[in-house]
Amino acid sequence: MPRPFAQPAGQPVALRFSVLGPLTVHRGPRPLDLGPFKQRVVLATLLGSPGSPVSVDALTDAVWPEEPPRTARKNLQVYVSTLRGLLAEDGDREDRPRLTHTCGGYLLRVAEEELDVLRFRALVRAAEGQRPRPAARLLREALDLWQGPPLGDLRQSPRLAEEAERLELRHLTAYESWAEAELELGRAPAVVEGLQDLAERHPLRERLRAAWMYALSRSGRQAEALAVYEDYRQLLARELGLEPGAAMAARHRAVLAGAGHGEGDGAAGPRDGRGGADDGDAGAATALPPDVGDFAGRGEELREVLDLLDGEPAASGPVPVLLTGPAGAGKTALAVRAAHLLGDRFEDGRLYVTLRDPDGRPRSLGEVLTELGDLAGLRRPPGPEAWREWAAGHRVLVVLDDVPDERAVRPLLPCRGQSRMLLTAHGQLGGLAPVHRVALPPLSGAEALELLGGLVGHGRVRADRDAALRIVRACGHAPLAVRVSGMRLAVLRHLPLREFADRLAEPAGALEELTAGDVSVRRRLARAWDALPAEYGRDAARLAAGTESGPFGVPRAAGILGCDERRAVRVVEELIDAGVVTSPSGEVTAHAARYELPPLVRLYARYGTSALTPG
């Protein structure tokens, strides 16, 4: 998600202006009240030309685009005077005020670090001519400055609407450059969904279409890549009477040939030695599960994981990356996909070990070390110290899946060297530090439908979209449950989506329906539930029985648990740490935190376990 315009390191910034989204001004952490609409139009127009005079005629045209009143000039003087007082700082010099009148009009002095659009332009310029890796990072930093459509409600002014359109074009160009850099780094699955969204909103933009087609091809989705080209060819012929450009046509020929990229076609392609998703050095040890063929969504989380693992370790040593989320959130699938995509970055190998046995019981440290030693080609099983020494001396990526607690993983983490550790766990592993945590929320509705459609056929989903939406909602948008539903429906071709949605609408029987062959949502949830301390299970069951779907607050939790609010907060926080309760997007309403039981956890707590519930 976009992040607020960050204050750069160095000298403190007294004021921060933002136009890449709604117009805002902050003094330190405090937002300023910018006053009525016309006054905000004046400020936004001045920010459109920072450090340069804006004529009275231009300001008048922005504020009164049709017929200005006779008092327009006097009204402008009032708006400017109010803004001058609002933006004044203790350190303002009388000979160089922030907002002043010159012979050419009114001038607002703003430094690069104070205005998000100036910072955006500087980052985009810095990325020009860079190699793919630094370019991608600079462009991602630039794109993260955006908070939504630029200038928000001020686009009612035609002059500001034109400025907003220019800004959006710059955003689109920067996004294309970022996506092409990511594609050159072999990260097609991480950008394909974003490219699709923008290409559908800008259907005639060929550069976007070419990048989207290439991303689909490099994600193993050749048929969809060819469909993108054909749709574009027909659109151009129908709307403009033209054929696709040379670069797009060359990319199409390469996809037809099955290469996924061509030589000298002018479009983005890997130039850093990366081949397919699982290509690595010939001598590197690779012991990974197969990549998930129907992987959908998770573009933002995948990019974050790749960036964290792909960068150089901190001076204090490598920091592990931890994927957290409830059972069925898709942690393992994301970890495995990231490991496959990072093949060329870890010349000494990529290893995968699960820290639980098939029944969900934690494996002993000795068992885990023996398996790691075998995968690493060591002659004898290493002890913890020997393993950490080996890992510190090799550039290796180690995926430690389904970590039960901090004690199980702490002896396996090296304190130095170039190796990287990617962990998955239901809980937060709060005693593990330092660690980069990446939480996996439910899929969006579009992502869940994409996953379901990839399994049952997109035509079948389009034929009864309402039923498909009911299915993914009943699954809580959890990847495991959506995938199991798709696998089941792919076999039961005669079963209408509507009938299956009706079955899932019955909570008491839904878990029985979420089974496909030997893949069972109930069993997966049971493993996670049985790993909880008994008191956590009882508390979660009580909360599930006493709350409806959606968020709940501390007072409600205290009433259900039969304790005071201080104790209720402690219980809820323990359940968050255990991965049973979430705080949706850090939701706070009226200064009170809100919490939620993920839908599948709630379903299992109410209908899949005999845990104690209020009688």
Long-range contacts (C-beta under 8 A, 24 or more apart in sequence): 1-300, 2-143, 2-144, 2-145, 2-146, 2-147, 2-148, 3-144, 3-145, 4-147, 5-116, 5-119, 5-145, 5-147, 7-113, 8-113, 8-119, 10-113, 13-111, 13-113, 13-114, 14-89, 14-91, 15-87, 15-89, 15-98, 15-114, 16-114, 16-115, 16-116, 17-47, 17-110, 17-114, 17-115, 17-116, 18-115, 18-116, 18-147, 19-44, 19-47, 19-48, 19-115, 19-116, 19-117, 19-150, 19-151, 19-167, 20-116, 20-117, 20-120, 20-145, 20-146, 20-147, 20-150, 20-167, 20-171, 21-146, 21-147, 21-148, 21-149, 21-150, 21-152, 22-147, 22-148, 22-151, 22-152, 22-153, 23-47, 23-151, 23-152, 23-154, 25-86, 25-87, 32-86, 32-87, 33-86, 34-86, 35-79, 35-82, 35-83, 35-86, 37-153, 37-154, 37-156, 38-63, 38-75, 38-79, 39-79, 39-82, 39-83, 40-154, 41-154, 41-157, 41-160, 42-76, 42-79, 42-80, 42-83, 43-83, 43-108, 44-151, 44-154, 44-157, 44-160, 44-163, 45-157, 45-159, 45-160, 46-99, 46-106, 46-107, 46-108, 47-108, 47-110, 47-115, 47-117, 48-160, 48-163, 50-108, 50-109, 50-110, 50-115, 50-118, 51-107, 51-108, 51-109, 51-110, 52-107, 53-102, 53-103, 53-104, 53-105, 53-106, 53-107, 54-105, 54-106, 54-107, 54-108, 55-104, 55-105, 56-105, 56-106, 58-105, 58-159, 59-105, 59-106, 61-159, 62-157, 62-159, 62-160, 63-157, 65-157, 65-158, 65-159, 80-106, 116-145, 117-167, 119-145, 120-145, 120-146, 120-170, 120-174, 121-170, 124-170, 124-174, 124-177, 127-177, 127-181, 131-272, 132-181, 132-182, 132-184, 132-185, 132-271, 132-272, 133-181, 133-185, 133-272, 133-310, 135-177, 135-178, 135-181, 136-178, 136-181, 136-182, 136-185, 137-307, 139-174, 139-177, 139-178, 139-181, 140-178, 140-303, 140-307, 142-174, 142-178, 143-171, 143-174, 143-175, 143-178, 146-171, 172-198, 172-202, 172-205, 172-208, 176-207, 176-208, 176-211, 179-211, 179-215, 179-268, 180-211, 180-267, 180-268, 181-268, 182-303, 183-211, 183-214, 183-215, 183-218, 183-268, 183-269, 183-270, 184-268, 184-269, 184-270, 184-271, 184-272, 185-270, 185-272, 185-274, 185-310, 186-218, 186-270, 186-272, 186-274, 186-275, 186-277, 186-341, 186-344, 187-302, 187-303, 187-306, 187-341, 188-214, 188-215, 188-216, 188-217, 188-218, 188-219, 189-215, 189-219, 189-277, 189-295, 189-299, 189-302, 189-337, 189-341, 190-299, 190-302, 190-303, 190-306, 190-341, 191-215, 191-299, 191-303, 192-216, 192-219, 192-221, 192-299, 193-297, 193-299, 193-447, 193-450, 194-299, 199-228, 203-232, 203-235, 204-235, 204-236, 204-239, 204-240, 206-232, 206-244, 206-245, 206-247, 206-248, 209-248, 210-247, 210-248, 210-251, 210-267, 210-268, 211-267, 211-268, 213-248, 213-251, 213-252, 213-255, 214-251, 214-255, 214-260, 214-261, 214-267, 214-268, 214-269, 217-254, 217-255, 217-260, 217-261, 218-260, 218-261, 218-277, 220-277, 220-293, 222-255, 222-258, 222-260, 225-255, 226-252, 226-255, 226-256, 229-255, 272-344, 273-344, 274-343, 274-344, 275-344, 277-337, 277-340, 277-341, 277-343, 278-340, 278-343, 279-343, 279-344, 280-343, 280-344, 280-346, 280-347, 280-349, 280-350, 281-344, 281-347, 283-347, 284-343, 284-346, 284-347, 284-348, 284-349, 284-350, 285-348, 285-349, 285-350, 285-351, 285-375, 285-376, 285-377, 285-396, 286-343, 286-349, 286-350, 287-349, 287-350, 287-351, 287-352, 287-375, 288-336, 288-339, 288-340, 288-350, 288-351, 288-352, 288-399, 289-332, 289-336, 289-352, 290-336, 291-336, 291-337, 291-340, 292-333, 292-336, 292-337, 294-451, 294-454, 294-455, 294-483, 294-486, 295-333, 295-337, 296-443, 296-447, 296-448, 296-450, 296-451, 296-454, 296-479, 297-443, 297-444, 297-446, 297-447, 297-448, 297-450, 297-451, 297-479, 298-330, 298-334, 298-440, 298-443, 298-447, 301-334, 301-438, 301-440, 302-334, 302-337, 302-338, 302-341, 304-438, 305-334, 305-335, 305-338, 305-422, 305-438, 306-338, 306-341, 306-342, 308-436, 308-438, 309-338, 309-342, 309-345, 309-397, 309-420, 309-422, 310-342, 310-345, 313-417, 313-418, 313-420, 316-434, 317-414, 317-415, 317-416, 317-417, 318-414, 318-416, 318-417, 318-418, 318-419, 318-420, 318-421, 319-434, 319-435, 319-436, 320-413, 320-420, 320-421, 320-422, 320-423, 320-432, 320-435, 320-436, 321-420, 321-421, 321-422, 321-423, 321-435, 321-436, 321-438, 322-403, 322-423, 322-424, 322-425, 322-428, 322-429, 322-432, 322-435, 322-436, 322-437, 322-438, 323-422, 323-423, 323-424, 323-425, 323-438, 323-440, 324-424, 324-425, 324-426, 324-427, 324-428, 324-429, 324-437, 324-438, 324-439, 324-440, 324-579, 325-426, 325-439, 325-440, 325-441, 325-579, 326-426, 326-478, 326-528, 326-579, 326-580, 326-582, 326-598, 326-600, 326-601, 327-426, 327-480, 327-524, 327-525, 327-527, 327-528, 327-579, 327-600, 327-601, 328-478, 328-479, 328-480, 328-481, 328-521, 328-524, 328-525, 328-600, 329-440, 329-441, 329-442, 329-478, 329-479, 329-480, 329-598, 330-440, 330-443, 330-478, 330-479, 330-480, 331-401, 331-424, 331-425, 331-440, 332-401, 332-402, 332-424, 333-479, 334-440, 335-399, 335-401, 335-422, 335-424, 336-399, 338-422, 339-397, 339-399, 339-422, 342-397, 345-395, 345-397, 346-395, 346-396, 346-397, 346-419, 346-420, 347-395, 348-394, 348-395, 348-396, 348-419, 349-375, 349-376, 349-394, 349-396, 349-397, 350-396, 350-397, 350-398, 350-399, 351-375, 351-376, 351-396, 351-397, 351-398, 351-399, 352-398, 352-399, 352-401, 353-398, 353-399, 353-400, 353-401, 354-400, 354-401, 354-402, 355-400, 355-401, 355-402, 355-403, 355-404, 355-408, 355-409, 356-402, 356-404, 356-527, 356-531, 359-527, 360-526, 360-527, 360-528, 360-530, 360-531, 362-404, 362-405, 362-408, 362-531, 365-408, 365-411, 368-408, 368-412, 369-412, 372-398, 372-412, 384-411, 384-412, 387-411, 387-412, 388-412, 388-413, 388-414, 388-415, 389-414, 391-417, 391-419, 392-416, 392-417, 392-419, 393-417, 394-418, 394-419, 395-419, 396-420, 397-421, 397-422, 398-422, 399-423, 399-424, 400-424, 403-429, 404-531, 405-429, 406-430, 406-431, 406-432, 425-579, 426-528, 426-531, 426-578, 426-579, 426-580, 427-577, 427-578, 427-579, 428-576, 428-577, 428-579, 430-577, 441-582, 441-584, 441-585, 442-476, 442-477, 442-478, 442-598, 442-599, 443-472, 443-477, 443-478, 443-479, 443-482, 444-477, 445-469, 445-472, 445-473, 445-477, 447-477, 448-472, 448-475, 448-477, 448-479, 448-482, 451-479, 451-482, 451-483, 451-486, 452-482, 452-485, 452-486, 454-486, 455-483, 455-486, 455-487, 455-489, 455-490, 456-486, 456-489, 456-490, 456-497, 460-489, 460-497, 461-497, 463-497, 464-496, 464-497, 464-498, 466-498, 467-496, 467-497, 467-498, 467-500, 467-501, 468-497, 468-501, 470-501, 470-504, 470-505, 471-497, 471-500, 471-501, 471-504, 474-501, 474-504, 474-505, 474-510, 475-504, 475-514, 475-599, 475-600, 476-598, 476-599, 476-600, 476-603, 477-599, 478-598, 478-599, 478-600, 480-521, 480-524, 480-600, 481-514, 481-521, 481-600, 484-514, 484-515, 484-516, 484-519, 484-520, 484-521, 485-513, 485-514, 487-516, 487-517, 487-519, 488-513, 488-514, 488-515, 488-516, 491-516, 507-603, 507-606, 507-607, 508-607, 510-603, 510-607, 511-603, 511-604, 511-607, 511-608, 521-600, 522-604, 522-608, 525-600, 525-601, 525-603, 525-604, 525-608, 526-604, 526-608, 526-609, 528-579, 529-604, 529-605, 529-608, 529-609, 529-611, 532-578, 532-580, 533-578, 536-574, 536-575, 536-578, 536-580, 537-609, 537-611, 538-611, 538-612, 539-571, 539-574, 539-575, 540-575, 540-580, 540-581, 540-597, 540-601, 540-605, 540-611, 541-605, 541-606, 541-609, 541-611, 541-612, 541-613, 542-612, 542-613, 542-614, 543-575, 543-581, 543-597, 543-605, 544-597, 544-601, 544-602, 544-605, 544-606, 544-613, 545-605, 545-606, 545-613, 545-614, 546-614, 547-597, 549-599, 549-602, 550-596, 551-584, 551-587, 551-589, 551-594, 551-595, 551-596, 552-594, 552-595, 552-596, 553-589, 553-592, 553-593, 553-594, 553-595, 554-592, 554-593, 557-595, 560-614
